[in-house]
Amino acid sequence: MKKKIMIIAAAAVVVIAFLFLFLREKPFEDRLQQTLGSLNSYLLEGVMEVAEGEDTKSYDVSVKYLKQDDQDYFRVAMKDSGMDQEQEIIRNAEGVFVVTPTLNQIFKFQGNWPSNSLKPYLLQSMGEIMDQDGVQVEKTADGYRVSATVTYPNNHNFNVQEMLFDADAKIQYLE
């Protein structure tokens, strides 16, 4: 009788441990990386404000991403509505281009944009930031707040990035 009770107790412990390990929620970092890894396309739209001293510039930003045949295609449009200027960065099968419609100009760049440095408006860069050491993830009522030290080669004044994600790992806000 004692032997049966011991076997049942041991089986119960194994079942509880199994349920705990496999049914618990994955860490946010893992869920975000899984979400980013499964993306075939996305569209991000928002307003980007760049502050330099007392001056703040505001840009309407639209990011379109498509993964097709193991190629990453991007179209990033930034418009300074105050000055009625727009610029687009396009990565397609032919290369990387900067298009300035108001000036009717197109420049082709040699390089590996955007993978050569972080870009705050790309989900891929947000995923790279999550992989860095020292990233702080805080659960909030609506999702997760992520704070990280970053290095943007073109602007050393931006050294901390804060991102707010909803519970489904979708970006809600970036600073």
Secondary structure, DSSP 8 states (H G I E B T S, - for coil): -HHHHHHHHHHHHHHHHHHHHHHS---HHHHHHHHHHT-SEEEEEEEEEEEETTEEEEEEEEEEEEEETTEEEEEEEEEETTTTEEEEEEEETTEEEEEEGGGTEEEEE-S-TTTTS--TT-HHHHHHHHTSTT-EEEE-SSEEEEEEE--BTTBTT--EEEEEEETTS-EEEE-
